[in-house]
Amino acid sequence: MTNYNGAKNCDTKLYARYFREMLNRGVFLAPSQFEAAFVSASHTPADIDRTISSAQEVLKFIAAQPPA
């Protein structure tokens, strides 16, 4: 997304599903898909690996589910 029209066409309900599933796995993301996310010096390699694994799991889960 690079502009307002792109933002208007984003699937906010799909992001909400992704956000909730990540939260259920202990990964705290910005509640809005339009906010930035950053890795900080306090994130360990294990934290990053767990986040990536959780994201892969969530994306597979959502892809296998019919739209809400």
Phi and psi restraints in degrees (value plus and minus 20) as a CYANA .aco file:
   2 THR   PHI    -148.0  -108.0
   2 THR   PSI     -20.9    19.1
   3 ASN   PHI    -176.9  -136.9
   3 ASN   PSI     157.1   197.1
   4 TYR   PHI     -80.7   -40.7
   4 TYR   PSI     -63.7   -23.7
   5 ASN   PHI     -81.5   -41.5
   5 ASN   PSI     -59.6   -19.6
   6 GLY   PHI     -83.0   -43.0
   6 GLY   PSI     -62.1   -22.1
   7 ALA   PHI     -83.3   -43.3
   7 ALA   PSI     -59.7   -19.7
   8 LYS   PHI     -83.0   -43.0
   8 LYS   PSI     -46.9    -6.9
   9 ASN   PHI    -113.8   -73.8
   9 ASN   PSI     -17.2    22.8
  10 CYS   PHI     -90.4   -50.4
  10 CYS   PSI     128.3   168.3
  11 ASP   PHI    -108.5   -68.5
  11 ASP   PSI      68.4   108.4
  12 THR   PHI     -88.7   -48.7
  12 THR   PSI     -49.3    -9.3
  13 LYS   PHI     -88.4   -48.4
  13 LYS   PSI     -57.5   -17.5
  14 LEU   PHI     -86.3   -46.3
  14 LEU   PSI     -61.9   -21.9
  15 TYR   PHI     -82.6   -42.6
  15 TYR   PSI     -59.3   -19.3
  16 ALA   PHI     -79.7   -39.7
  16 ALA   PSI     -60.6   -20.6
  17 ARG   PHI     -83.3   -43.3
  17 ARG   PSI     -66.0   -26.0
  18 TYR   PHI     -80.4   -40.4
  18 TYR   PSI     -66.8   -26.8
  19 PHE   PHI     -77.0   -37.0
  19 PHE   PSI     -69.4   -29.4
  20 ARG   PHI     -82.7   -42.7
  20 ARG   PSI     -62.7   -22.7
  21 GLU   PHI     -86.8   -46.8
  21 GLU   PSI     -58.6   -18.6
  22 MET   PHI     -85.9   -45.9
  22 MET   PSI     -62.2   -22.2
  23 LEU   PHI     -80.8   -40.8
  23 LEU   PSI     -61.0   -21.0
  24 ASN   PHI     -80.1   -40.1
  24 ASN   PSI     -44.5    -4.5
  25 ARG   PHI    -118.6   -78.6
  25 ARG   PSI     -10.1    29.9
  26 GLY   PHI      64.1   104.1
  26 GLY   PSI      -6.2    33.8
  27 VAL   PHI    -124.3   -84.3
  27 VAL   PSI      97.5   137.5
  28 PHE   PHI    -115.8   -75.8
  28 PHE   PSI      92.8   132.8
  29 LEU   PHI    -128.6   -88.6
  29 LEU   PSI     148.2   188.2
  30 ALA   PHI     -83.1   -43.1
  30 ALA   PSI     116.5   156.5
  31 PRO   PHI     -89.7   -49.7
  31 PRO   PSI     -34.3     5.7
  32 SER   PHI    -133.2   -93.2
  32 SER   PSI     115.3   155.3
  33 GLN   PHI     -88.8   -48.8
  33 GLN   PSI     -28.3    11.7
  34 PHE   PHI    -115.3   -75.3
  34 PHE   PSI     -17.7    22.3
  35 GLU   PHI    -113.4   -73.4
  35 GLU   PSI     134.1   174.1
  36 ALA   PHI    -102.1   -62.1
  36 ALA   PSI     134.5   174.5
  37 ALA   PHI    -144.4  -104.4
  37 ALA   PSI     123.0   163.0
  38 PHE   PHI    -152.7  -112.7
  38 PHE   PSI     127.6   167.6
  39 VAL   PHI    -115.2   -75.2
  39 VAL   PSI     114.9   154.9
  40 SER   PHI    -134.6   -94.6
  40 SER   PSI     152.6   192.6
  41 ALA   PHI     -85.1   -45.1
  41 ALA   PSI     -39.4     0.6
  42 SER   PHI    -101.0   -61.0
  42 SER   PSI     -32.3     7.7
  43 HIS   PHI     -99.7   -59.7
  43 HIS   PSI     105.1   145.1
  44 THR   PHI    -106.3   -66.3
  44 THR   PSI     144.1   184.1
  45 PRO   PHI     -76.1   -36.1
  45 PRO   PSI     -54.7   -14.7
  46 ALA   PHI     -85.2   -45.2
  46 ALA   PSI     -60.5   -20.5
  47 ASP   PHI     -79.7   -39.7
  47 ASP   PSI     -65.7   -25.7
  48 ILE   PHI     -85.5   -45.5
  48 ILE   PSI     -63.6   -23.6
  49 ASP   PHI     -81.5   -41.5
  49 ASP   PSI     -61.1   -21.1
  50 ARG   PHI     -85.4   -45.4
  50 ARG   PSI     -58.8   -18.8
  51 THR   PHI     -84.6   -44.6
  51 THR   PSI     -64.7   -24.7
  52 ILE   PHI     -83.4   -43.4
  52 ILE   PSI     -65.5   -25.5
  53 SER   PHI     -81.5   -41.5
  53 SER   PSI     -62.0   -22.0
  54 SER   PHI     -83.8   -43.8
  54 SER   PSI     -62.7   -22.7
  55 ALA   PHI     -82.2   -42.2
  55 ALA   PSI     -63.2   -23.2
  56 GLN   PHI     -81.6   -41.6
  56 GLN   PSI     -64.2   -24.2
  57 GLU   PHI     -81.5   -41.5
  57 GLU   PSI     -66.3   -26.3
  58 VAL   PHI     -84.6   -44.6
  58 VAL   PSI     -63.9   -23.9
  59 LEU   PHI     -83.4   -43.4
  59 LEU   PSI     -60.2   -20.2
  60 LYS   PHI     -84.3   -44.3
  60 LYS   PSI     -62.4   -22.4
  61 PHE   PHI     -81.0   -41.0
  61 PHE   PSI     -68.2   -28.2
  62 ILE   PHI     -85.0   -45.0
  62 ILE   PSI     -60.7   -20.7
  63 ALA   PHI     -82.7   -42.7
  63 ALA   PSI     -49.6    -9.6
  64 ALA   PHI    -104.2   -64.2
  64 ALA   PSI     -31.3     8.7
  65 GLN   PHI    -119.0   -79.0
  65 GLN   PSI     124.5   164.5
  66 PRO   PHI     -88.3   -48.3
  66 PRO   PSI     133.3   173.3
  67 PRO   PHI     -77.0   -37.0
  67 PRO   PSI     123.0   163.0
